[in-house]
Amino acid sequence: MPNFRAFWVHNLIKPETHRFYSARVRFSRPDPLVYACINHLELQIYSPFSRNKRHEYICNFQYLGYFAPMQSEPQINFSFEQALWQNGLKHIAGVDEAGRGPWAGPVVAGAVIFEPNFKAKFLTILNDSKKLNAKKRDYLFDEIINNCDYAIGSASVTEIDDINILQASMLAMHRAIIGLKASAQHALIDGNKIPAQLNINAQAIIKGDGRSFSIAAASIIAKVTRDRLMQKLHSEYPHYSWHTNAGYGTKAHQIGLAEFGITPHHRRTFKPIKRLLRKT
């Protein structure tokens, strides 16, 4: 099945009109699910499975019908912002957070406002912070803070433990928004939830950091800020490799916990930390 999927993506995704398409595909075993998948895609098997010297099963098939092209990744741009700018709103804040999943450290949020119809060279590489390496993130961080209105908000480990990570993330986002120099008139929030504390209109955009320049910029601000903070904390607590794992539960972090225990910066309500507390 995995082999079929790989072949499907690389070969069958290309046709955009009605046409015939013949090929062969290999499977590690003849699975009934393969037949179901092939039939669902309007592929006609015109020879039975045969086995080759590599003990792989081979099936010939022919593409019979229209195959819709695979949905490409959403293109990142100012389309969300543009619609609001055209309605007379100038201060559109993109908002994102970094640090929901780590076992240690605060959750940090960024908020960024671009001027309407903003243009700059760095937009050509601006994207979701998770898709960029550290060098590009650092470069973009400098460009954003020098060209945009931005603010940073955070929620501490204590707050995370008191109100849970989701609510702490919303609190950090709210703090970032109210920290902007210009009062935001509308917020574009990454994800599917909007902070309840907001007193302005807002729109939650799933995977917004890969669709909106403003949210992508906020994701850069949040991640770079938090990564640098965790690097500083690493100098105080060097046994957990926070300079490389940013507080996530990597092997090195787990070894540090086993040997040196829990620090004041660990989130005690997170299950791995809670389990360690029970043992002590």
PAZAPA-4460 file (N, C-alpha, C; in steps of 0.05 Angstrom, whole numbers, plus 32768, in hexadecimal, padded with zeros to 4 digits):
% residues 280
    n_x    n_y    n_z   ca_x   ca_y   ca_z    c_x    c_y    c_z   seq   type   mol
   8010   7FE8   8000   8000   8000   8000   8011   8019   8000     1      M     A
   8026   801B   8011   8036   8034   8010   8043   8038   7FF5     2      P     A
   804C   8022   7FE8   8058   8024   7FCE   8044   802F   7FB9     3      N     A
   802C   8026   7FBB   8017   8030   7FA9   8013   804E   7FAD     4      F     A
   8011   8056   7FC6   800D   8072   7FCB   8023   8083   7FBF     5      R     A
   803C   807A   7FC3   8052   808A   7FB9   8051   808C   7F9A     6      A     A
   804A   8076   7F8D   8047   8076   7F70   8031   8088   7F67     7      F     A
   801B   8086   7F76   8003   8097   7F70   800A   80B4   7F71     8      W     A
   8018   80BD   7F86   801F   80D9   7F89   8031   80E2   7F72     9      V     A
   8045   80D2   7F6B   8059   80DC   7F58   8051   80D8   7F3B    10      H     A
   803E   80C7   7F36   8038   80C2   7F1A   801B   80C8   7F12    11      N     A
   8008   80C1   7F23   7FEC   80C4   7F1C   7FE2   80E0   7F22    12      L     A
   7FF1   80EF   7F30   7FE7   810A   7F37   7FE8   811D   7F20    13      I     A
   7FF7   8116   7F0C   7FFC   8129   7EF6   7FE5   812D   7EE3    14      K     A
   7FD6   8118   7EDB   7FC1   811D   7EC7   7FAC   8130   7ED1    15      P     A
   7FA4   8144   7EC1   7F8F   8157   7EC8   7F78   8155   7EB4    16      E     A
   7F78   8143   7EA2   7F63   8140   7E8F   7F5D   8122   7E8D    17      T     A
   7F47   811B   7E7F   7F41   80FF   7E7B   7F56   80F2   7E69    18      H     A
   7F62   80DD   7E72   7F76   80D0   7E62   7F7B   80B3   7E6D    19      R     A
   7F87   80A3   7E5C   7F8F   8089   7E65   7FAB   808A   7E71    20      F     A
   7FB0   807A   7E84   7FCA   807A   7E91   7FD0   805E   7E9B    21      Y     A
   7FE6   8053   7E91   7FEC   8037   7E98   8007   8037   7EA7    22      S     A
   8009   8025   7EBA   8022   8022   7EC8   8021   8009   7ED9    23      A     A
   8037   8004   7EE7   8038   7FEE   7EFA   803F   7FF8   7F16    24      R     A
   8037   7FEA   7F2A   803C   7FF2   7F45   8043   7FDA   7F55    25      V     A
   8055   7FDD   7F69   805D   7FC6   7F79   8052   7FC8   7F95    26      R     A
   804C   7FB1   7FA1   8043   7FB0   7FBD   8053   7F9B   7FCB    27      F     A
   8055   7F9E   7FE5   8063   7F8A   7FF5   8052   7F71   7FF8    28      S     A
   8038   7F74   7FF5   8026   7F5C   7FF6   800C   7F64   7FE8    29      R     A
   7FFE   7F50   7FDD   7FE4   7F56   7FCF   7FCE   7F5A   7FE4    30      P     A
   7FC7   7F72   7FE9   7FB4   7F79   7FFE   7F99   7F81   7FF1    31      D     A
   7F82   7F77   7FFC   7F68   7F7F   7FF2   7F64   7F9D   7FF2    32      P     A
   7F71   7FAA   8006   7F6E   7FC7   8007   7F79   7FD5   7FEE    33      L     A
   7F8D   7FC8   7FE3   7F99   7FD3   7FCA   7F84   7FD4   7FB4    34      V     A
   7F76   7FBD   7FB1   7F61   7FBC   7F9D   7F4D   7FD2   7FA1    35      Y     A
   7F44   7FD6   7FBA   7F30   7FEA   7FC1   7F3A   8006   7FB9    36      A     A
   7F54   800B   7FC0   7F5F   8025   7FBA   7F61   802A   7F9C    37      C     A
   7F6A   8015   7F8D   7F6C   8017   7F70   7F51   801C   7F64    38      I     A
   7F3D   800D   7F6C   7F22   8010   7F60   7F16   802B   7F67    39      N     A
   7F1C   8035   7F7E   7F12   804F   7F86   7F1D   8065   7F74    40      H     A
   7F35   8062   7F6B   7F42   8075   7F5A   7F3D   8071   7F3C    41      L     A
   7F29   8060   7F36   7F21   8059   7F1B   7F39   804E   7F0B    42      E     A
   7F47   803C   7F18   7F5E   802E   7F0B   7F55   8011   7F05    43      L     A
   7F59   8008   7EED   7F51   7FED   7EE6   7F69   7FDB   7EE6    44      Q     A
   7F68   7FC6   7EF6   7F7D   7FB2   7EF6   7F7A   7FA1   7EDD    45      I     A
   7F8E   7F9F   7ECC   7F8C   7F8F   7EB5   7F9F   7F77   7EB4    46      Y     A
   7FAC   7F72   7ECB   7FBA   7F59   7ECE   7FBB   7F52   7EEC    47      S     A
   7FBB   7F39   7EF3   7FBA   7F32   7F0F   7FD5   7F38   7F1C    48      P     A
   7FD6   7F37   7F37   7FEF   7F3B   7F45   8002   7F25   7F3D    49      F     A
   801B   7F2C   7F38   8030   7F19   7F34   8047   7F1F   7F47    50      S     A
   8058   7F0C   7F4C   806E   7F10   7F5F   8089   7F10   7F51    51      R     A
   809A   7F24   7F58   80B4   7F25   7F4B   80C9   7F19   7F5D    52      N     A
   80E3   7F1B   7F54   80F9   7F0F   7F62   80FE   7F1C   7F7D    53      K     A
   80F5   7F34   7F80   80F9   7F42   7F9A   80E2   7F3D   7FAD    54      R     A
   80D1   7F29   7FA6   80BA   7F22   7FB7   80A7   7F39   7FBA    55      H     A
   80A5   7F4A   7FA5   8091   7F5F   7FA5   807B   7F57   7F92    56      E     A
   8063   7F60   7F97   804C   7F5A   7F86   8048   7F71   7F73    57      Y     A
   8045   7F6B   7F5A   8042   7F7F   7F45   8026   7F7E   7F39    58      I     A
   801B   7F95   7F35   8000   7F97   7F29   8001   7FAB   7F12    59      C     A
   7FF7   7FA4   7EFB   7FF3   7FB7   7EE5   7FD8   7FC4   7EE7    60      N     A
   7FD6   7FDE   7EE2   7FBC   7FEA   7EE2   7FBB   8000   7ECE    61      F     A
   7FA3   8009   7EC8   7F9F   801F   7EB5   7F8D   8034   7EC1    62      Q     A
   7F95   804D   7EBE   7F85   8063   7EC8   7F6F   8069   7EB4    63      Y     A
   7F56   806A   7EBF   7F3F   806C   7EAD   7F32   8087   7EAC    64      L     A
   7F31   8095   7EC3   7F20   80AC   7EC5   7F2F   80C6   7ECC    65      G     A
   7F20   80DA   7ED2   7F2C   80F4   7EDA   7F38   80F2   7EF6    66      Y     A
   7F50   80FB   7EF9   7F5D   80FA   7F13   7F62   8117   7F1C    67      F     A
   7F55   811F   7F31   7F59   813B   7F3A   7F75   813E   7F45    68      A     A
   7F82   8154   7F3E   7F9D   8158   7F48   7F9D   815A   7F66    69      P     A
   7FB3   8151   7F72   7FB6   8152   7F8F   7FB5   8170   7F98    70      M     A
   7FA8   8175   7FAE   7FA8   8190   7FB9   7FC4   8198   7FC1    71      Q     A
   7FCE   81AD   7FB7   7FE8   81B7   7FBE   7FE6   81C6   7FD9    72      S     A
   7FFD   81CA   7FE5   7FFD   81D9   7FFF   7FF2   81F5   7FFA    73      E     A
   7FE3   8200   800D   7FD8   821B   8009   7FEF   822F   8005    74      P     A
   7FEB   8242   7FF4   7FFF   8256   7FEE   7FFE   826C   8003    75      Q     A
   8015   8273   800D   8016   8288   8021   8017   82A3   8014    76      I     A
   8007   82B5   801E   8005   82D0   8012   7FF6   82E3   8025    77      N     A
   7FED   82F9   801B   7FDF   830D   802B   7FC1   830C   8025    78      F     A
   7FB6   82F6   801B   7F9A   82F6   8012   7F87   82FB   8029    79      S     A
   7F8C   82F0   8041   7F7B   82F5   8058   7F7C   8312   8060    80      F     A
   7F95   831D   8061   7F99   8338   8068   7F8D   834B   8053    81      E     A
   7F90   8344   803A   7F87   8356   8024   7F69   835B   8026    82      Q     A
   7F5A   8345   802C   7F3D   8348   802E   7F35   835C   8044    83      A     A
   7F44   835C   8059   7F3F   836E   8070   7F49   838A   8069    84      L     A
   7F60   838C   805D   7F6A   83A7   8055   7F56   83B5   8042    85      W     A
   7F4B   83A5   8030   7F38   83B1   801D   7F1E   83BB   802B    86      Q     A
   7F19   83B1   8043   7F02   83BA   8052   7F09   83D1   8065    87      N     A
   7F21   83DC   8061   7F29   83F4   8071   7F38   83EE   808A    88      G     A
   7F3D   83D5   8090   7F4C   83CF   80A9   7F6A   83CF   80A2    89      L     A
   7F7A   83DC   80B3   7F97   83DF   80AD   7FA8   83CE   80C0    90      K     A
   7F9E   83CA   80D8   7FAF   83BC   80EC   7FA5   839F   80EF    91      H     A
   7FAF   838D   80DF   7FA8   8371   80DF   7FBE   8362   80EC    92      I     A
   7FB9   8356   8103   7FCE   8347   8112   7FCD   832A   810C    93      A     A
   7FE4   831F   8102   7FE7   8302   8101   7FF2   82F8   811B    94      G     A
   7FE7   82E2   8125   7FEE   82D8   813F   7FF4   82BA   813F    95      V     A
   8009   82B2   814C   8010   8296   814F   801F   8291   8168    96      D     A
   8020   8278   8171   802F   8272   8189   8044   825C   8184    97      E     A
   8056   8259   8196   806A   8244   8195   806D   8238   81B1    98      A     A
   806E   821E   81B3   8074   8212   81CD   805D   8205   81DB    99      G     A
   8049   81FB   81CC   8034   81ED   81DA   803D   81D1   81E3   100      R     A
   804D   81C4   81D3   8054   81A8   81D8   806B   81A2   81EB   101      G     A
   807E   81B4   81EF   8095   81AE   8200   808E   81A8   821D   102      P     A
   80A0   819A   8229   809C   8193   8246   80A6   81A9   8258   103      W     A
   80B5   81BC   824D   80C0   81D1   825E   80BF   81EC   824F   104      A     A
   80BF   8201   8260   80C0   821C   8254   80A5   8227   8250   105      G     A
   80A3   8241   824B   808A   824F   8247   807F   824A   822B   106      P     A
   8066   8252   8227   805B   8253   820C   805D   8270   8203   107      V     A
   8066   8275   81EA   806B   8290   81E1   805A   8295   81C8   108      V     A
   804F   82AD   81C6   8040   82B5   81AE   804B   82CE   81A2   109      A     A
   8047   82D0   8188   8050   82E8   8179   8038   82F4   816B   110      G     A
   8038   830E   8168   8024   831C   8159   8032   8330   8146   111      A     A
   802A   8331   812D   8037   8341   8119   8023   8350   8108   112      V     A
   8028   836A   8103   8017   8379   80F1   8028   8383   80DA   113      I     A
   8020   837D   80C2   802D   8388   80AA   801D   83A1   80A0   114      F     A
   802B   83B3   8095   801D   83CA   8088   800D   83BF   8070   115      E     A
   7FF7   83CB   8069   7FE7   83C2   8052   7FF8   83C2   8039   116      P     A
   7FF5   83AC   802A   8004   83A9   8010   8022   83A9   8014   117      N     A
   802B   839F   802A   8047   839F   8030   8056   838E   801C   118      F     A
   806E   8397   8014   807F   8388   8002   809C   8389   800C   119      K     A
   80A9   8372   800B   80C5   8370   8012   80D0   8356   8008   120      A     A
   80EA   8355   8004   80F7   833D   7FFA   80F4   8325   800C   121      K     A
   80F4   832A   8026   80F3   8313   8039   80D9   8303   8037   122      F     A
   80C4   830F   802B   80AB   8301   8029   80AD   82E8   8017   123      L     A
   80C2   82E8   8006   80C5   82D1   7FF4   80CC   82B7   8003   124      T     A
   80D7   82BA   801B   80DE   82A1   802A   80CE   829F   8044   125      I     A
   80BD   82B3   804A   80AD   82B2   8062   8099   829C   8061   126      L     A
   8099   828B   8076   8086   8275   8077   8083   826C   8094   127      N     A
   8074   8257   8098   8071   824A   80B2   808D   8245   80BE   128      D     A
   8091   824D   80D6   80AC   824B   80E3   80B5   822E   80E3   129      S     A
   80A3   821B   80E5   80AA   81FE   80E7   80B6   81F4   80CC   130      K     A
   80B1   8202   80B7   80BB   81FA   809C   80D6   8206   8096   131      K     A
   80E1   8217   80A8   80FA   8225   80A2   810F   821D   80B6   132      L     A
   8128   821F   80AD   813E   8219   80BF   8145   8231   80D0   133      N     A
   8156   822C   80E4   815B   8241   80F8   8167   825A   80EB   134      A     A
   8178   8256   80D7   8185   826D   80CA   8171   827F   80BD   135      K     A
   815E   8273   80AF   8149   8283   80A1   8137   8290   80B6   136      K     A
   8130   8282   80CB   811F   828D   80E0   812C   82A6   80ED   137      R     A
   8146   82A4   80F2   8154   82BA   80FE   8155   82D2   80EB   138      D     A
   8159   82CD   80D2   8159   82E3   80BE   813D   82F0   80BD   139      Y     A
   8129   82E0   80BB   810E   82EA   80BA   8106   82F9   80D3   140      L     A
   810E   82EF   80EA   8109   82FD   8103   8113   8319   8102   141      F     A
   812C   831D   80F9   8137   8338   80F8   8128   834A   80E4   142      D     A
   8120   833E   80CD   8111   834D   80B9   80F6   8356   80C4   143      E     A
   80E9   8344   80D1   80CE   8349   80DB   80CE   835F   80F1   144      I     A
   80E1   835D   8104   80E1   8371   8119   80EA   838C   810F   145      I     A
   80F8   838D   80F9   8101   83A6   80EE   80ED   83B3   80DA   146      N     A
   80DA   83A3   80D1   80C7   83AE   80BD   80AA   83AD   80C5   147      N     A
   80A4   83A1   80DC   8087   839D   80E4   8083   83A5   8101   148      C     A
   806A   83A9   8107   8061   83AC   8123   805F   8390   812E   149      D     A
   806C   838A   8143   806B   836F   814F   806B   8370   816D   150      Y     A
   8062   835A   8179   8062   8358   8196   8063   833B   819E   151      A     A
   806D   8336   81B6   8071   831B   81C0   8061   8319   81DA   152      I     A
   8053   8303   81DD   8045   82FD   81F6   804D   82E1   81FF   153      G     A
   804B   82DB   8218   8051   82C0   8222   8040   82B9   823A   154      S     A
   8040   82A0   8240   8033   8296   8259   8047   8284   8266   155      A     A
   804A   8287   827F   805F   8279   828E   8058   825C   8293   156      S     A
   806B   824D   829D   8066   8231   82A4   8051   822F   82BA   157      V     A
   8052   8241   82CD   803E   8242   82E2   8022   8246   82D7   158      T     A
   8020   8258   82C5   8006   825D   82B8   7FFD   8245   82A7   159      E     A
   800F   8238   829A   8008   8220   828A   7FFD   820B   829D   160      I     A
   800A   8207   82B4   8001   81F3   82C7   7FE7   81FB   82D4   161      D     A
   7FE2   8215   82D7   7FCA   821E   82E5   7FB1   821D   82D3   162      D     A
   7FB4   8224   82B9   7F9C   8227   82A9   7F9C   8215   8290   163      I     A
   7FB0   8204   828D   7FB5   81F1   8277   7FC2   81FE   825F   164      N     A
   7FCF   81EE   824F   7FDF   81F9   8239   7FCF   8207   8224   165      I     A
   7FB7   81FE   821E   7FA6   820B   820A   7F9F   8227   8213   166      L     A
   7F95   822A   822B   7F8E   8245   8235   7FA6   8257   8239   167      Q     A
   7FBD   824B   8240   7FD5   825B   8242   7FDE   8265   8226   168      A     A
   7FDA   8255   8212   7FE1   825D   81F7   7FCF   8274   81EE   169      S     A
   7FB5   8272   81F5   7FA3   8288   81EE   7FAB   82A2   81FD   170      M     A
   7FB3   829E   8216   7FBB   82B5   8226   7FD4   82C2   821A   171      L     A
   7FE7   82B2   8212   8000   82BD   8205   7FF9   82CC   81EC   172      A     A
   7FE7   82C1   81DC   7FDE   82CF   81C3   7FD1   82EA   81C9   173      M     A
   7FC0   82EA   81DD   7FB3   8303   81E5   7FC7   8318   81EE   174      H     A
   7FDB   830F   81FD   7FEF   8322   8207   8000   832D   81F0   175      R     A
   8005   831C   81DC   8014   8326   81C4   8004   833B   81B5   176      A     A
   7FEA   8336   81B2   7FD9   8348   81A2   7FD7   8363   81B0   177      I     A
   7FD3   8363   81CA   7FD0   837D   81D9   7FEB   838B   81DC   178      I     A
   8001   837D   81D6   801B   8389   81D8   8024   8397   81BF   179      G     A
   8014   8396   81AA   801B   83A4   8191   801A   83C2   8195   180      L     A
   802B   83D0   8186   802B   83ED   8188   8011   83F8   817D   181      K     A
   8009   83EF   8165   7FEF   83F7   815A   7FD9   83E4   8164   182      A     A
   7FC3   83EF   816A   7FAC   83DE   8174   7FA2   83CE   815C   183      S     A
   7FA4   83B3   815F   7F9A   83A2   814A   7F7C   83A5   8146   184      A     A
   7F74   83A6   812D   7F57   83A8   8127   7F4B   838D   8120   185      Q     A
   7F5C   837A   811A   7F53   835F   8113   7F6B   834C   8117   186      H     A
   7F65   8334   8120   7F7B   8321   8125   7F76   8308   8114   187      A     A
   7F8C   82FE   8108   7F8C   82E5   80FA   7F9C   82D1   810B   188      L     A
   7F8E   82BE   8116   7F99   82AB   812A   7F9F   8290   811D   189      I     A
   7FB7   8286   8121   7FBD   826B   8117   7FAF   8256   8128   190      D     A
   7FA2   8243   811A   7F94   822E   8129   7F76   8230   8125   191      G     A
   7F68   8224   8138   7F4B   8223   8137   7F3D   8230   814F   192      N     A
   7F4C   823E   815F   7F40   824B   8176   7F49   8268   8178   193      K     A
   7F38   8278   8184   7F3D   8295   8188   7F3E   829B   81A5   194      I     A
   7F52   82AA   81AF   7F53   82B0   81CC   7F39   82BE   81D5   195      P     A
   7F2D   82B4   81EA   7F14   82BF   81F4   7F17   82DC   81FE   196      A     A
   7F30   82E3   8205   7F35   82FE   8211   7F34   8314   81FC   197      Q     A
   7F35   830D   81E2   7F37   8322   81CD   7F1E   8333   81CC   198      L     A
   7F22   834D   81C8   7F0B   835F   81C5   7F0A   836B   81A9   199      N     A
   7F17   835D   8196   7F17   8365   817A   7F0E   834D   8169   200      I     A
   7F05   8352   8151   7EFE   833C   813F   7F17   832B   8139   201      N     A
   7F13   8312   8136   7F29   8300   8130   7F20   82E8   8120   202      A     A
   7F32   82DD   8111   7F2D   82C6   8100   7F41   82B0   8106   203      Q     A
   7F38   8298   810C   7F4A   8281   8110   7F4F   8274   80F5   204      A     A
   7F68   826F   80EE   7F6E   8264   80D4   7F80   824B   80D8   205      I     A
   7F75   8234   80D2   7F83   821B   80D5   7F9B   821B   80C2   206      I     A
   7FB2   8214   80CD   7FCC   8214   80BE   7FD1   8230   80B2   207      K     A
   7FC8   8244   80C2   7FCB   8260   80B9   7FE8   8269   80B5   208      G     A
   7FFB   825C   80C4   8017   8264   80C1   8023   825C   80A7   209      D     A
   8014   824C   8097   801D   8246   807C   800B   8252   8067   210      G     A
   7FF9   8264   8070   7FE6   8271   805D   7FE6   828F   805E   211      R     A
   7FEC   829A   8075   7FEC   82B7   8079   8008   82C1   8080   212      S     A
   8012   82D5   8072   802C   82E1   8078   802C   82EC   8095   213      F     A
   8017   82F7   809E   8016   8303   80B9   8019   82EE   80CE   214      S     A
   800B   82D7   80CA   800C   82C2   80DE   8028   82B4   80DD   215      I     A
   8032   82B1   80C4   804D   82A5   80C1   8062   82B6   80D0   216      A     A
   8060   82D0   80CD   8072   82E2   80DA   8070   82E0   80F8   217      A     A
   8057   82DD   8102   8053   82DA   811F   805F   82BF   8128   218      A     A
   805D   82AB   8118   8069   8291   811F   8087   8293   8121   219      S     A
   8094   82A3   8110   80B1   82A7   8111   80B8   82B5   812B   220      I     A
   80A9   82CA   8131   80AF   82DA   8149   80AC   82C8   8162   221      I     A
   8097   82B8   8163   8092   82A7   817A   80A8   8291   817D   222      A     A
   80AE   8284   8167   80C1   826D   8169   80DD   8276   816F   223      K     A
   80E6   828B   8161   8102   8295   8166   8105   829F   8182   224      V     A
   80F1   82AE   818B   80F1   82B8   81A7   80F3   82A1   81BB   225      T     A
   80E2   828D   81B7   80E1   8277   81CA   80FB   8266   81C9   226      R     A
   8104   8261   81B1   811D   8251   81AE   8134   825F   81BC   227      D     A
   8136   8279   81B9   814C   8288   81C6   8149   8288   81E4   228      R     A
   8130   8289   81EE   812C   8287   820A   8135   826C   8215   229      L     A
   812E   8256   8207   8135   823C   8210   8153   8238   820F   230      M     A
   8161   8245   81FC   817E   8244   81FB   818A   8251   8214   231      Q     A
   817E   8267   821D   8188   8274   8235   8183   8262   824E   232      K     A
   816B   8256   824F   8165   8244   8265   8178   822C   8265   233      L     A
   8181   8224   824E   8194   820D   824C   81AE   8214   825B   234      H     A
   81B6   822D   825A   81CF   8235   8267   81CC   8232   8286   235      S     A
   81B4   8234   8290   81AF   8231   82AC   81AA   8214   82B3   236      E     A
   819E   8205   82A1   8197   81E9   82A6   81A2   81D9   828D   237      Y     A
   81BB   81D3   828D   81C8   81C8   8274   81C3   81AA   8270   238      P     A
   81B5   819D   8282   81B2   8180   8280   819B   8176   826F   239      H     A
   818B   8188   8264   8173   8180   8256   8173   8186   8238   240      Y     A
   8189   8191   822E   818C   8197   8212   8177   81AA   8207   241      S     A
   816E   81BD   8217   815A   81CF   820E   8163   81E1   81F7   242      W     A
   817D   81E4   81F4   8188   81F5   81DE   8182   81E8   81C3   243      H     A
   817E   81CE   81C3   8178   81C0   81A9   815B   81B6   81A8   244      T     A
   814F   81AF   81BE   8134   81A3   81BD   811E   81B7   81C6   245      N     A
   8126   81CF   81CF   8113   81E4   81D6   80FE   81DA   81EB   246      A     A
   8106   81C6   81FB   80F4   81BD   8210   80E3   81A5   8208   247      G     A
   80E4   819D   81EF   80D4   8185   81E7   80E0   816C   81F3   248      Y     A
   80D0   8157   81F4   80D8   813F   8202   80EA   812C   81F2   249      G     A
   8100   8136   81EA   8113   8126   81DB   8122   8112   81ED   250      T     A
   8131   8100   81E1   8140   80EC   81F1   8153   80FA   8204   251      K     A
   8161   810F   81FB   8174   811D   820C   8166   812A   8224   252      A     A
   814E   8135   821E   813E   8141   8234   8135   812C   8248   253      H     A
   812D   8115   823F   8125   8100   8250   813B   80F5   8262   254      Q     A
   8153   80F4   8256   816B   80EB   8265   8171   80FF   827B   255      I     A
   816F   8119   8274   8174   812E   8288   8160   812C   829F   256      G     A
   8147   8127   8299   8133   8125   82AE   8139   810D   82C0   257      L     A
   8140   80F7   82B4   8146   80DF   82C3   815D   80E2   82D6   258      A     A
   8171   80F1   82CD   818A   80F4   82DD   8189   810C   82F0   259      E     A
   817C   8122   82E8   817E   813A   82F8   8163   8145   8302   260      F     A
   814D   8138   82FA   8133   813F   8304   8126   8157   82F7   261      G     A
   8111   8161   8303   8100   8176   82F8   810A   8191   8301   262      I     A
   8108   81A5   82EF   8110   81C0   82F5   80F7   81D2   82F9   263      T     A
   80FB   81EA   8302   80E4   81FD   8305   80D8   8204   82EA   264      P     A
   80E6   81FE   82D4   80DB   8204   82B9   80CC   81EE   82AC   265      H     A
   80C9   81D7   82BA   80BA   81C1   82AE   809C   81C4   82B4   266      H     A
   808C   81BB   82A2   806F   81BE   82A4   8064   81A5   82B3   267      R     A
   805C   81AA   82CC   8056   8194   82DD   803B   8186   82D7   268      R     A
   802B   8193   82C7   8011   8186   82BF   8014   8175   82A6   269      T     A
   802B   8176   8299   802F   8165   8282   8035   8149   828B   270      F     A
   8029   8136   827E   802A   811A   8287   8046   810F   828D   271      K     A
   805A   8113   827B   8074   8108   8282   8080   8113   829B   272      P     A
   807B   812D   82A0   8086   813A   82B8   8075   8131   82D0   273      I     A
   805B   812F   82CD   804A   8126   82E2   8051   810A   82EC   274      K     A
   8058   80F9   82D8   8061   80DD   82E0   807A   80DD   82F0   275      R     A
   808D   80EF   82E9   80A6   80F0   82F8   80A0   80FB   8315   276      L     A
   808E   810E   8317   8088   8119   8332   807B   8104   8344   277      L     A
   806C   80F2   8338   8060   80DC   8348   8074   80C9   8353   278      R     A
   808A   80C6   8344   809F   80B3   834C   80B0   80BE   8362   279      K     A
   80B1   80D8   8364   80C3   80E5   8378   80B5   80EA   8392   280      T     A
***
